[in-house]
Amino acid sequence: MTTAPTKYAHYFADFQSLTQGPGSGAPAWLRDIRDNAWSNFAANGFPTARRGNERWKYTNVGPIARADFGFPLIPSPANGSKALVPSYQIDGPAVYDLVYVDGIYSAELSSPSTGVSGITATSLASATANGSEGLEGHIGHYAPLDEDGFAALNTAFLHDGAYIHIADGQSEKVFVRISYITTKGTSPKVTYPRTLVVAGRNADVTVVESYAGPAESVYFTNAVTEISVGDGARVDHYRLLMEGSEAFHIGTSRVKQEKDSSFSSASFILGTTLARNDMEVLLDAPGAYCSLNGLYLTNDNQHIDNLISIDHAKPNCTSRLNYKGILDGKSRAVFGGTVMVRPDAQKSDAEQTDKNLILSQSAEVDSKPSLLIYADDVKCSHGATAGHIDADTLFYLRSRGLDLGAASRMLIHAFAGEIISTVKPEPLREYLDTIFAAAIPDKSLPFGLTK
């Protein structure tokens, strides 16, 4: 096993504490995964050099690399953590609620799998100890270890997280809510949430990942999610980022789809000082369909980076990508969207859109949608826009009796509503609509307009 460069010595010390402590009882295959991941991280480190690195050209992770984030080995008390769990409620016979406090499963706050045949919704630590079906064949098989160091570091600390497995032919519609909560600490801490979803043939599952933490604490969430969508299966995936204002969040998601499968995802980002949403979907069999939506609202000096990739590896697949940003203050957003159509992926149908609403003169967005097409019988399009509130539309609303602030808030809310409306569970949709409406800044005079 590789040791660590001096600048990563504190991560290596925590890695040893995990592997020799709580993680020492892991099976040999998991220990091998960890060791391989640590070797990759030690060799590659964090992507602090941005020149020539297109993936990180517009995002500086120096503040993460320079900080000494400690890994909490001992579970933190769950007191007060329940308040950070999203408040919406879903009812049904196959609804599971998994809550993690500082990366460790909390039995006190969770409602795990109740023994329904063919459905597993439990902690990774428990699944590993019990030798759960499908775990070894999927965990660590989709997330990259050699791209930028973050996924490798998460995998090196692979110990607990969420494991969702729906067996082939399971007809029950499954809903799983996964809440990763970071508690307030006396010093900066790091957690490594890990989520694995395996949807078997013709399964139907909805998964909601949410991340939250204290408003004024400095902490780092390094999350990895892997999703396997079997033949004819349907996965609806929602990612809610509601971290504290001083938090750093790097999220890596990898999805593999099989024949005639459907994957729909929607990402919602509020809070954090720096956030990265790195998602890649592989359409690996004919008839696969994916729809990726995203909405983020930034202010002050926040930095939000969305790197979204879709790989049309096989023919007759369809993809839709639609992201929207609302930027205020001195915030900055980055959108890098890539759709690749491989040589044999004929009859591919792809649409890609990125739209941004700029509310202040100091806000900035860097948008770089791209198509890489190596087949000749395809239908593909992409586009990106950035602008401010339309003066004519605002005038129309004011002529109907609304003041300037109310009119601008209504237009901003309507801009966000297109993405929020894609959320299928009504309680979750209403919850998101409420929190985004409350976060809309009160712009008495939006950027680009004069009295």
LOSE-706793 format. One record per residue (C-alpha): residue number from 1; residue in three letters; z negated, y, x negated. Coordinates in Angstrom, 2 decimals. Each point is the difference from the previous one (the first is absolute). Layout:
<nodes>
(node NUM; 'ala'; (Z; Y; X)),
...
</nodes>
This chain:
<nodes>
(node 1; 'met'; (0.00; 0.00; 0.00)),
(node 2; 'thr'; (0.95; 3.44; -1.27)),
(node 3; 'thr'; (-2.73; 2.52; -0.74)),
(node 4; 'ala'; (0.32; 3.66; 0.91)),
(node 5; 'pro'; (1.14; 3.18; -1.72)),
(node 6; 'thr'; (-2.92; 2.33; -0.70)),
(node 7; 'lys'; (0.93; 2.37; 2.83)),
(node 8; 'tyr'; (-0.31; -2.89; 2.50)),
(node 9; 'ala'; (-3.19; -1.48; -1.46)),
(node 10; 'his'; (-2.08; 0.81; 3.08)),
(node 11; 'tyr'; (2.49; -1.86; 2.23)),
(node 12; 'phe'; (-0.16; -2.98; -2.34)),
(node 13; 'ala'; (-3.80; 0.03; 0.09)),
(node 14; 'asp'; (0.09; -0.02; 3.82)),
(node 15; 'phe'; (2.65; -2.75; -0.06)),
(node 16; 'gln'; (-2.26; -2.17; -2.13)),
(node 17; 'ser'; (-2.96; 0.73; 2.28)),
(node 18; 'leu'; (2.02; -1.20; 2.99)),
(node 19; 'thr'; (1.46; -3.12; -1.57)),
(node 20; 'gln'; (-3.34; -1.02; -1.51)),
(node 21; 'gly'; (-2.00; 1.00; 3.07)),
(node 22; 'pro'; (1.04; -0.05; 3.70)),
(node 23; 'gly'; (3.49; -1.25; -0.81)),
(node 24; 'ser'; (-1.01; -2.76; -2.40)),
(node 25; 'gly'; (0.24; -2.72; 2.64)),
(node 26; 'ala'; (3.67; 0.68; 0.77)),
(node 27; 'pro'; (2.42; -2.95; -0.22)),
(node 28; 'ala'; (2.10; -0.38; -3.14)),
(node 29; 'trp'; (3.18; 1.29; 1.63)),
(node 30; 'leu'; (-1.71; 3.27; 0.97)),
(node 31; 'arg'; (-1.55; 0.42; -3.46)),
(node 32; 'asp'; (3.50; -0.40; -1.48)),
(node 33; 'ile'; (1.36; 2.68; 2.34)),
(node 34; 'arg'; (-2.77; 2.39; -1.02)),
(node 35; 'asp'; (0.46; -0.62; -3.72)),
(node 36; 'asn'; (3.76; 0.47; 0.22)),
(node 37; 'ala'; (-0.46; 3.21; 1.96)),
(node 38; 'trp'; (-2.50; 1.38; -2.51)),
(node 39; 'ser'; (2.43; -0.74; -2.84)),
(node 40; 'asn'; (2.70; 1.95; 1.84)),
(node 41; 'phe'; (-2.30; 2.95; 0.62)),
(node 42; 'ala'; (-1.23; 0.05; -3.60)),
(node 43; 'ala'; (3.64; 0.03; -1.19)),
(node 44; 'asn'; (1.37; 2.57; 2.47)),
(node 45; 'gly'; (-2.97; 2.16; 1.01)),
(node 46; 'phe'; (0.43; 2.89; 2.41)),
(node 47; 'pro'; (3.38; 1.84; 0.29)),
(node 48; 'thr'; (-1.18; 3.25; -1.58)),
(node 49; 'ala'; (3.30; 0.59; -1.86)),
(node 50; 'arg'; (2.39; 1.33; 2.64)),
(node 51; 'arg'; (3.02; 0.96; -2.07)),
(node 52; 'gly'; (2.69; -2.56; 0.72)),
(node 53; 'asn'; (-2.20; -1.74; 2.59)),
(node 54; 'glu'; (1.70; 0.69; 3.33)),
(node 55; 'arg'; (-2.67; -1.84; 1.98)),
(node 56; 'trp'; (-2.66; 2.49; -1.14)),
(node 57; 'lys'; (2.13; 3.05; -0.82)),
(node 58; 'tyr'; (-1.73; 2.30; 2.50)),
(node 59; 'thr'; (-3.52; -1.45; 0.02)),
(node 60; 'asn'; (-2.57; 0.47; -2.75)),
(node 61; 'val'; (-2.60; -2.78; -0.11)),
(node 62; 'gly'; (-1.73; 1.48; -3.04)),
(node 63; 'pro'; (-3.14; 0.86; 2.02)),
(node 64; 'ile'; (-0.37; -3.69; 0.90)),
(node 65; 'ala'; (0.68; -1.23; -3.53)),
(node 66; 'arg'; (-2.49; 2.43; -1.57)),
(node 67; 'ala'; (-2.88; -0.69; 2.39)),
(node 68; 'asp'; (-2.68; -2.69; -0.45)),
(node 69; 'phe'; (-0.05; -1.73; 3.38)),
(node 70; 'gly'; (-2.67; -2.68; 0.19)),
(node 71; 'phe'; (0.42; -3.26; 1.91)),
(node 72; 'pro'; (-2.91; -0.78; 2.38)),
(node 73; 'leu'; (-0.92; -3.67; -0.47)),
(node 74; 'ile'; (-2.99; 0.10; 2.33)),
(node 75; 'pro'; (0.82; 0.46; 3.72)),
(node 76; 'ser'; (-1.00; 3.40; 1.34)),
(node 77; 'pro'; (-2.14; 0.34; 3.14)),
(node 78; 'ala'; (2.10; 0.26; 3.15)),
(node 79; 'asn'; (-2.21; 2.79; 1.37)),
(node 80; 'gly'; (2.19; 2.76; 1.41)),
(node 81; 'ser'; (3.27; -1.78; -0.87)),
(node 82; 'lys'; (0.74; -0.86; 3.63)),
(node 83; 'ala'; (0.56; 3.70; 0.69)),
(node 84; 'leu'; (3.03; -0.06; -2.32)),
(node 85; 'val'; (1.69; -2.86; 1.86)),
(node 86; 'pro'; (2.76; 1.32; 2.33)),
(node 87; 'ser'; (-1.39; 0.35; 3.50)),
(node 88; 'tyr'; (2.84; -1.46; 2.09)),
(node 89; 'gln'; (-0.57; -3.33; 1.77)),
(node 90; 'ile'; (2.43; -2.85; 0.68)),
(node 91; 'asp'; (-0.82; -2.74; 2.50)),
(node 92; 'gly'; (1.43; -3.51; 0.08)),
(node 93; 'pro'; (-0.74; -3.67; -0.70)),
(node 94; 'ala'; (1.24; 0.13; -3.61)),
(node 95; 'val'; (-1.37; 3.29; -1.34)),
(node 96; 'tyr'; (-1.75; -0.01; -3.38)),
(node 97; 'asp'; (-1.87; 2.77; -1.78)),
(node 98; 'leu'; (-0.52; -0.26; -3.77)),
(node 99; 'val'; (-2.07; 2.71; -1.75)),
(node 100; 'tyr'; (-0.46; 0.41; -3.76)),
(node 101; 'val'; (-2.55; 2.25; -1.66)),
(node 102; 'asp'; (0.91; 0.97; -3.56)),
(node 103; 'gly'; (2.49; -2.85; -0.05)),
(node 104; 'ile'; (-2.48; -2.70; 1.13)),
(node 105; 'tyr'; (0.19; -1.69; 3.39)),
(node 106; 'ser'; (-2.74; 1.10; 2.38)),
(node 107; 'ala'; (-1.00; -2.76; 2.40)),
(node 108; 'glu'; (-2.33; 2.48; 1.72)),
(node 109; 'leu'; (2.86; 2.29; 1.05)),
(node 110; 'ser'; (2.76; -2.58; 0.54)),
(node 111; 'ser'; (1.19; -2.30; 2.75)),
(node 112; 'pro'; (1.96; -2.66; -1.90)),
(node 113; 'ser'; (2.09; -2.98; 1.06)),
(node 114; 'thr'; (-1.76; -1.99; 2.74)),
(node 115; 'gly'; (1.60; -3.37; -0.55)),
(node 116; 'val'; (3.17; 0.46; 2.08)),
(node 117; 'ser'; (2.35; -2.76; -1.10)),
(node 118; 'gly'; (2.77; 1.24; -2.30)),
(node 119; 'ile'; (-1.51; 3.47; -0.61)),
(node 120; 'thr'; (-1.95; 0.98; -3.10)),
(node 121; 'ala'; (-1.39; 3.52; -0.40)),
(node 122; 'thr'; (-2.71; 0.06; -2.62)),
(node 123; 'ser'; (-1.03; 1.30; -3.41)),
(node 124; 'leu'; (1.94; -1.02; -3.09)),
(node 125; 'ala'; (-3.19; -1.07; -1.73)),
(node 126; 'ser'; (-0.79; -2.38; 2.86)),
(node 127; 'ala'; (3.58; -1.25; 0.20)),
(node 128; 'thr'; (0.05; -0.70; -3.73)),
(node 129; 'ala'; (-3.30; -1.88; 0.12)),
(node 130; 'asn'; (1.18; -2.10; 2.95)),
(node 131; 'gly'; (3.48; -0.71; -1.38)),
(node 132; 'ser'; (1.73; 1.57; 2.99)),
(node 133; 'glu'; (3.52; -1.11; 0.82)),
(node 134; 'gly'; (2.81; 2.12; -1.46)),
(node 135; 'leu'; (-2.19; 2.14; -2.24)),
(node 136; 'glu'; (0.99; -1.35; -3.42)),
(node 137; 'gly'; (3.69; -0.06; 0.92)),
(node 138; 'his'; (0.10; 3.70; 0.94)),
(node 139; 'ile'; (-2.71; 2.08; -1.71)),
(node 140; 'gly'; (1.46; 1.87; -2.95)),
(node 141; 'his'; (3.55; -1.20; 0.68)),
(node 142; 'tyr'; (1.45; 3.29; 1.31)),
(node 143; 'ala'; (-1.79; 2.94; -1.64)),
(node 144; 'pro'; (1.42; 0.87; -3.45)),
(node 145; 'leu'; (-2.18; -0.13; -3.11)),
(node 146; 'asp'; (2.27; 1.73; -2.50)),
(node 147; 'glu'; (1.18; 3.18; 1.74)),
(node 148; 'asp'; (-2.74; 2.58; -0.43)),
(node 149; 'gly'; (-3.40; -1.59; -0.63)),
(node 150; 'phe'; (-1.63; 0.73; 3.35)),
(node 151; 'ala'; (0.92; -3.27; 1.72)),
(node 152; 'ala'; (-0.87; -1.91; -3.17)),
(node 153; 'leu'; (-3.45; 1.61; -0.15)),
(node 154; 'asn'; (-0.62; -0.80; 3.67)),
(node 155; 'thr'; (1.02; -3.63; -0.59)),
(node 156; 'ala'; (-2.24; -0.28; -3.05)),
(node 157; 'phe'; (-2.94; 0.88; 2.28)),
(node 158; 'leu'; (1.16; -2.32; 2.81)),
(node 159; 'his'; (-3.17; -1.28; 1.60)),
(node 160; 'asp'; (-0.36; 1.13; 3.60)),
(node 161; 'gly'; (2.21; 1.52; 2.68)),
(node 162; 'ala'; (1.67; -1.09; 3.23)),
(node 163; 'tyr'; (1.89; -3.23; 0.62)),
(node 164; 'ile'; (2.05; -0.34; 3.19)),
(node 165; 'his'; (1.89; -3.25; 0.58)),
(node 166; 'ile'; (1.82; -0.85; 3.23)),
(node 167; 'ala'; (1.27; -3.58; 0.12)),
(node 168; 'asp'; (3.58; -0.94; 0.89)),
(node 169; 'gly'; (0.60; -0.01; 3.73)),
(node 170; 'gln'; (-3.24; 1.77; 0.91)),
(node 171; 'ser'; (0.89; 1.77; 3.27)),
(node 172; 'glu'; (-3.14; 2.13; 0.34)),
(node 173; 'lys'; (0.54; 3.70; -0.67)),
(node 174; 'val'; (-2.44; 0.92; -2.78)),
(node 175; 'phe'; (-1.53; 3.41; -0.76)),
(node 176; 'val'; (-1.95; 0.58; -3.22)),
(node 177; 'arg'; (-1.73; 3.22; -1.00)),
(node 178; 'ile'; (-0.92; 0.26; -3.70)),
(node 179; 'ser'; (-2.26; 2.88; -1.05)),
(node 180; 'tyr'; (-0.64; 0.75; -3.68)),
(node 181; 'ile'; (-2.94; 2.40; -0.33)),
(node 182; 'thr'; (-1.16; 1.69; -3.20)),
(node 183; 'thr'; (-3.61; 1.21; -0.07)),
(node 184; 'lys'; (-1.41; 3.09; -1.67)),
(node 185; 'gly'; (-1.18; -0.62; -3.55)),
(node 186; 'thr'; (-1.74; 1.83; -2.83)),
(node 187; 'ser'; (3.03; -0.47; -2.27)),
(node 188; 'pro'; (3.75; -0.58; 0.51)),
(node 189; 'lys'; (0.81; -3.53; 1.15)),
(node 190; 'val'; (3.12; -2.13; 0.42)),
(node 191; 'thr'; (0.70; -2.72; 2.55)),
(node 192; 'tyr'; (2.85; -2.51; 0.12)),
(node 193; 'pro'; (0.82; -0.85; 3.63)),
(node 194; 'arg'; (2.31; -2.99; 0.30)),
(node 195; 'thr'; (1.76; -1.08; 3.19)),
(node 196; 'leu'; (2.15; -3.10; 0.52)),
(node 197; 'val'; (1.80; -0.63; 3.30)),
(node 198; 'val'; (1.95; -3.22; 0.52)),
(node 199; 'ala'; (1.79; -0.16; 3.35)),
(node 200; 'gly'; (1.40; -3.47; 0.65)),
(node 201; 'arg'; (3.11; -0.89; 1.98)),
(node 202; 'asn'; (0.25; 1.95; 3.31)),
(node 203; 'ala'; (-3.47; 1.53; -0.43)),
(node 204; 'asp'; (-0.82; 3.42; 1.49)),
(node 205; 'val'; (-2.65; 2.03; -1.78)),
(node 206; 'thr'; (-1.07; 3.65; -0.16)),
(node 207; 'val'; (-1.96; 1.11; -3.08)),
(node 208; 'val'; (-1.67; 3.38; -0.45)),
(node 209; 'glu'; (-1.27; 0.91; -3.47)),
(node 210; 'ser'; (-2.21; 3.08; -0.20)),
(node 211; 'tyr'; (-1.60; 1.64; -3.02)),
(node 212; 'ala'; (-2.80; 2.54; 0.25)),
(node 213; 'gly'; (-2.79; 1.47; -2.10)),
(node 214; 'pro'; (-2.42; 2.91; -0.44)),
(node 215; 'ala'; (1.45; 3.50; 0.13)),
(node 216; 'glu'; (-1.28; 1.41; -3.28)),
(node 217; 'ser'; (-0.31; -3.01; -2.32)),
(node 218; 'val'; (2.39; -0.77; -2.84)),
(node 219; 'tyr'; (1.22; -3.60; 0.23)),
(node 220; 'phe'; (3.12; -2.08; -0.55)),
(node 221; 'thr'; (1.48; -2.56; 2.39)),
(node 222; 'asn'; (2.55; -2.32; -1.64)),
(node 223; 'ala'; (1.37; -2.12; 2.85)),
(node 224; 'val'; (2.58; -2.80; 0.16)),
(node 225; 'thr'; (1.44; -1.56; 3.16)),
(node 226; 'glu'; (2.31; -3.03; 0.11)),
(node 227; 'ile'; (1.73; -1.10; 3.20)),
(node 228; 'ser'; (2.13; -3.09; 0.61)),
(node 229; 'val'; (1.97; -0.06; 3.27)),
(node 230; 'gly'; (1.29; -3.45; 0.94)),
(node 231; 'asp'; (3.09; -1.01; 1.97)),
(node 232; 'gly'; (0.07; 1.77; 3.35)),
(node 233; 'ala'; (-3.44; 1.52; -0.56)),
(node 234; 'arg'; (-0.98; 3.53; 0.99)),
(node 235; 'val'; (-2.44; 2.15; -1.99)),
(node 236; 'asp'; (-1.00; 3.50; 1.06)),
(node 237; 'his'; (-1.83; 1.70; -2.86)),
(node 238; 'tyr'; (-1.87; 3.31; 0.03)),
(node 239; 'arg'; (-1.55; 1.72; -3.01)),
(node 240; 'leu'; (-2.54; 2.77; 0.59)),
(node 241; 'leu'; (-1.01; 2.06; -3.02)),
(node 242; 'met'; (-3.00; 2.19; 0.84)),
(node 243; 'glu'; (-1.73; 0.20; -3.36)),
(node 244; 'gly'; (-2.33; 2.80; -1.08)),
(node 245; 'ser'; (1.43; 3.25; -1.31)),
(node 246; 'glu'; (-0.97; -0.82; -3.61)),
(node 247; 'ala'; (1.32; -3.57; 0.06)),
(node 248; 'phe'; (2.86; -1.59; -1.88)),
(node 249; 'his'; (1.99; -2.73; 1.73)),
(node 250; 'ile'; (2.76; -2.20; -1.39)),
(node 251; 'gly'; (1.37; -2.50; 2.51)),
(node 252; 'thr'; (2.56; -2.70; -0.82)),
(node 253; 'ser'; (1.53; -2.02; 2.84)),
(node 254; 'arg'; (2.56; -2.78; -0.31)),
(node 255; 'val'; (1.64; -1.77; 2.94)),
(node 256; 'lys'; (2.32; -3.04; 0.06)),
(node 257; 'gln'; (1.92; -0.85; 3.15)),
(node 258; 'glu'; (1.69; -3.24; 1.01)),
(node 259; 'lys'; (2.74; -0.79; 2.53)),
(node 260; 'asp'; (0.04; 1.99; 3.27)),
(node 261; 'ser'; (-3.42; 1.50; -0.76)),
(node 262; 'ser'; (-1.16; 3.48; 1.00)),
(node 263; 'phe'; (-2.27; 2.31; -1.98)),
(node 264; 'ser'; (-1.02; 3.43; 1.28)),
(node 265; 'ser'; (-2.25; 2.28; -2.00)),
(node 266; 'ala'; (-1.45; 3.46; 0.49)),
(node 267; 'ser'; (-1.98; 1.89; -2.64)),
(node 268; 'phe'; (-2.30; 2.92; 0.84)),
(node 269; 'ile'; (-1.57; 2.12; -2.74)),
(node 270; 'leu'; (-2.72; 2.64; 0.29)),
(node 271; 'gly'; (-2.43; 1.03; -2.72)),
(node 272; 'thr'; (-0.15; -1.02; -3.71)),
(node 273; 'thr'; (0.66; 2.22; -2.97)),
(node 274; 'leu'; (2.73; -2.37; -1.25)),
(node 275; 'ala'; (1.56; -2.88; 1.92)),
(node 276; 'arg'; (2.85; -2.38; -0.70)),
(node 277; 'asn'; (1.56; -2.30; 2.61)),
(node 278; 'asp'; (2.28; -2.46; -1.81)),
(node 279; 'met'; (1.65; -2.39; 2.46)),
(node 280; 'glu'; (2.88; -2.41; -0.58)),
(node 281; 'val'; (1.53; -2.32; 2.58)),
(node 282; 'leu'; (2.24; -2.93; -0.95)),
(node 283; 'leu'; (2.39; -1.14; 2.76)),
(node 284; 'asp'; (0.48; -3.46; -1.40)),
(node 285; 'ala'; (1.83; -1.84; 2.79)),
(node 286; 'pro'; (2.68; 0.80; 2.62)),
(node 287; 'gly'; (-1.09; 1.74; 3.19)),
(node 288; 'ala'; (-3.09; 1.67; -1.46)),
(node 289; 'tyr'; (-0.93; 3.43; 1.42)),
(node 290; 'cys'; (-2.41; 2.61; -1.29)),
(node 291; 'ser'; (-1.06; 3.42; 1.21)),
(node 292; 'leu'; (-2.07; 2.19; -2.34)),
(node 293; 'asn'; (-1.52; 3.23; 1.30)),
(node 294; 'gly'; (-2.37; 2.46; -1.60)),
(node 295; 'leu'; (-1.86; 3.23; 0.74)),
(node 296; 'tyr'; (-2.15; 2.08; -2.33)),
(node 297; 'leu'; (-1.69; 3.36; 0.21)),
(node 298; 'thr'; (-1.04; 1.83; -3.16)),
(node 299; 'asn'; (-1.84; 3.23; -0.78)),
(node 300; 'asp'; (-1.89; 1.75; -2.81)),
(node 301; 'asn'; (1.02; -1.67; -3.30)),
(node 302; 'gln'; (0.65; -3.50; 1.34)),
(node 303; 'his'; (2.73; -2.17; -1.48)),
(node 304; 'ile'; (1.61; -2.78; 2.08)),
(node 305; 'asp'; (2.64; -2.32; -1.47)),
(node 306; 'asn'; (1.97; -2.47; 2.16)),
(node 307; 'leu'; (2.21; -2.47; -1.86)),
(node 308; 'ile'; (1.74; -2.17; 2.59)),
(node 309; 'ser'; (2.58; -2.66; -0.89)),
(node 310; 'ile'; (2.01; -2.44; 2.11)),
(node 311; 'asp'; (1.96; -2.82; -1.62)),
(node 312; 'his'; (2.82; -1.47; 2.11)),
(node 313; 'ala'; (0.30; -3.25; -1.94)),
(node 314; 'lys'; (1.80; -2.03; 2.71)),
(node 315; 'pro'; (2.72; 0.79; 2.60)),
(node 316; 'asn'; (-0.40; 1.15; 3.60)),
(node 317; 'cys'; (-3.30; 1.84; -0.48)),
(node 318; 'thr'; (-1.05; 3.33; 1.51)),
(node 319; 'ser'; (-2.40; 2.65; -1.26)),
(node 320; 'arg'; (-1.23; 3.34; 1.26)),
(node 321; 'leu'; (-2.05; 2.43; -2.10)),
(node 322; 'asn'; (-1.42; 3.24; 1.42)),
(node 323; 'tyr'; (-2.66; 2.08; -1.77)),
(node 324; 'lys'; (-1.34; 3.43; 0.91)),
(node 325; 'gly'; (-2.26; 2.41; -1.86)),
(node 326; 'ile'; (-1.91; 3.13; 1.00)),
(node 327; 'leu'; (-0.99; 2.13; -3.00)),
(node 328; 'asp'; (-2.34; 2.97; -0.19)),
(node 329; 'gly'; (-1.92; 1.90; -2.69)),
(node 330; 'lys'; (0.99; -0.81; -3.58)),
(node 331; 'ser'; (0.54; -3.66; 0.75)),
(node 332; 'arg'; (2.84; -2.11; -1.31)),
(node 333; 'ala'; (1.78; -3.05; 1.39)),
(node 334; 'val'; (2.39; -2.47; -1.57)),
(node 335; 'phe'; (2.37; -2.31; 1.83)),
(node 336; 'gly'; (2.03; -2.59; -1.87)),
(node 337; 'gly'; (1.90; -2.28; 2.33)),
(node 338; 'thr'; (2.39; -2.66; -1.28)),
(node 339; 'val'; (2.11; -2.39; 2.05)),
(node 340; 'met'; (1.80; -2.65; -2.04)),
(node 341; 'val'; (2.79; -2.12; 1.42)),
(node 342; 'arg'; (0.75; -2.93; -2.28)),
(node 343; 'pro'; (3.56; -1.37; -0.57)),
(node 344; 'asp'; (-0.33; -2.86; 2.50)),
(node 345; 'ala'; (-1.82; 2.03; 2.65)),
(node 346; 'gln'; (3.02; 0.72; 2.20)),
(node 347; 'lys'; (-0.47; 1.40; 3.52)),
(node 348; 'ser'; (-3.12; 1.90; -1.10)),
(node 349; 'asp'; (-1.07; 2.85; 2.26)),
(node 350; 'ala'; (-2.36; 2.60; -1.50)),
(node 351; 'glu'; (-1.14; 3.49; 0.96)),
(node 352; 'gln'; (-2.33; 2.14; -2.11)),
(node 353; 'thr'; (-1.50; 3.39; 0.92)),
(node 354; 'asp'; (-2.59; 2.31; -1.54)),
(node 355; 'lys'; (-0.97; 3.22; 1.79)),
(node 356; 'asn'; (-2.57; 2.56; -1.11)),
(node 357; 'leu'; (-1.54; 3.01; 1.70)),
(node 358; 'ile'; (-1.17; 2.67; -2.46)),
(node 359; 'leu'; (-2.78; 2.25; 1.31)),
(node 360; 'ser'; (-0.74; 2.13; -3.07)),
(node 361; 'gln'; (1.91; 1.68; -2.78)),
(node 362; 'ser'; (-1.91; -1.90; -2.68)),
(node 363; 'ala'; (0.53; -3.53; 1.36)),
(node 364; 'glu'; (2.68; -2.16; -1.63)),
(node 365; 'val'; (1.80; -3.24; 0.74)),
(node 366; 'asp'; (2.18; -2.08; -2.32)),
(node 367; 'ser'; (2.22; -2.31; 2.03)),
(node 368; 'lys'; (2.35; -2.55; -1.55)),
(node 369; 'pro'; (1.51; -2.45; 2.50)),
(node 370; 'ser'; (2.58; -2.32; -1.52)),
(node 371; 'leu'; (2.37; -2.81; 0.91)),
(node 372; 'leu'; (1.04; -2.70; -2.48)),
(node 373; 'ile'; (2.87; -1.87; 1.66)),
(node 374; 'tyr'; (1.70; -2.95; -1.66)),
(node 375; 'ala'; (1.72; -1.42; 3.11)),
(node 376; 'asp'; (3.07; 1.33; 1.81)),
(node 377; 'asp'; (-0.62; -0.88; 3.65)),
(node 378; 'val'; (-3.11; 2.01; 0.82)),
(node 379; 'lys'; (-1.21; 2.87; 2.18)),
(node 380; 'cys'; (-2.45; 2.19; -1.94)),
(node 381; 'ser'; (-1.14; 3.61; 0.22)),
(node 382; 'his'; (-2.72; 2.22; -1.40)),
(node 383; 'gly'; (-1.19; 3.58; 0.20)),
(node 384; 'ala'; (-2.84; 2.36; -0.88)),
(node 385; 'thr'; (-1.02; 3.40; 1.31)),
(node 386; 'ala'; (-2.72; 2.56; -0.67)),
(node 387; 'gly'; (-0.55; 3.19; 1.95)),
(node 388; 'his'; (-2.42; 2.16; 1.93)),
(node 389; 'ile'; (-0.68; 0.51; 3.70)),
(node 390; 'asp'; (3.10; 1.07; 1.89)),
(node 391; 'ala'; (-0.26; 3.67; 1.02)),
(node 392; 'asp'; (2.08; -0.35; 3.17)),
(node 393; 'thr'; (-2.04; -2.91; 1.32)),
(node 394; 'leu'; (-3.22; 1.83; -0.76)),
(node 395; 'phe'; (1.30; 3.09; 1.81)),
(node 396; 'tyr'; (0.85; -2.14; 3.03)),
(node 397; 'leu'; (-3.55; -1.35; 0.21)),
(node 398; 'arg'; (-1.52; 3.46; -0.45)),
(node 399; 'ser'; (2.22; 1.32; 2.79)),
(node 400; 'arg'; (-1.72; -2.57; 2.23)),
(node 401; 'gly'; (-3.40; 1.53; -0.67)),
(node 402; 'leu'; (-1.28; -1.88; -3.06)),
(node 403; 'asp'; (-1.50; 1.96; -2.86)),
(node 404; 'leu'; (1.42; -0.44; -3.49)),
(node 405; 'gly'; (-2.66; -2.48; -1.17)),
(node 406; 'ala'; (0.23; -2.24; 3.09)),
(node 407; 'ala'; (3.80; 0.00; -0.10)),
(node 408; 'ser'; (0.13; -0.98; -3.67)),
(node 409; 'arg'; (-2.58; -2.77; 0.46)),
(node 410; 'met'; (2.01; -1.39; 2.91)),
(node 411; 'leu'; (3.16; -0.16; -2.12)),
(node 412; 'ile'; (-1.81; -1.60; -2.95)),
(node 413; 'his'; (-1.56; -2.56; 2.34)),
(node 414; 'ala'; (3.40; -0.80; 1.49)),
(node 415; 'phe'; (1.44; -0.48; -3.51)),
(node 416; 'ala'; (-2.72; -2.55; -0.77)),
(node 417; 'gly'; (0.28; -1.62; 3.43)),
(node 418; 'glu'; (3.23; -1.83; -0.81)),
(node 419; 'ile'; (-1.81; -2.20; -2.54)),
(node 420; 'ile'; (-3.23; -0.34; 1.98)),
(node 421; 'ser'; (1.99; -1.20; 3.02)),
(node 422; 'thr'; (1.19; -3.04; -1.99)),
(node 423; 'val'; (-3.55; -1.41; 0.06)),
(node 424; 'lys'; (-0.03; -2.80; 2.58)),
(node 425; 'pro'; (-3.71; -0.60; 0.79)),
(node 426; 'glu'; (-0.90; 2.83; 2.37)),
(node 427; 'pro'; (-3.63; 0.45; -1.19)),
(node 428; 'leu'; (1.16; 0.32; -3.61)),
(node 429; 'arg'; (2.80; 2.39; 0.97)),
(node 430; 'glu'; (-2.41; 2.26; 1.92)),
(node 431; 'tyr'; (-2.48; -0.10; -2.89)),
(node 432; 'leu'; (2.64; 1.06; -2.54)),
(node 433; 'asp'; (1.34; 2.70; 2.30)),
(node 434; 'thr'; (-3.50; 1.44; 0.33)),
(node 435; 'ile'; (-0.84; 0.09; -3.71)),
(node 436; 'phe'; (3.38; 1.44; -1.01)),
(node 437; 'ala'; (-0.18; 2.65; 2.72)),
(node 438; 'ala'; (-3.43; 1.00; -1.30)),
(node 439; 'ala'; (1.32; 0.19; -3.58)),
(node 440; 'ile'; (2.88; 2.34; 0.79)),
(node 441; 'pro'; (-0.72; 3.32; -1.72)),
(node 442; 'asp'; (-0.46; 3.12; 2.09)),
(node 443; 'lys'; (3.03; 2.02; -1.08)),
(node 444; 'ser'; (-0.17; 3.44; 1.54)),
(node 445; 'leu'; (3.22; 0.84; -1.87)),
(node 446; 'pro'; (1.91; -3.06; -1.26)),
(node 447; 'phe'; (1.92; 0.20; -3.26)),
(node 448; 'gly'; (3.51; 1.43; 0.35)),
(node 449; 'leu'; (-0.79; 2.18; 3.00)),
(node 450; 'thr'; (-0.80; 3.70; 0.32)),
(node 451; 'lys'; (-1.73; 1.83; 2.76)),
</nodes>
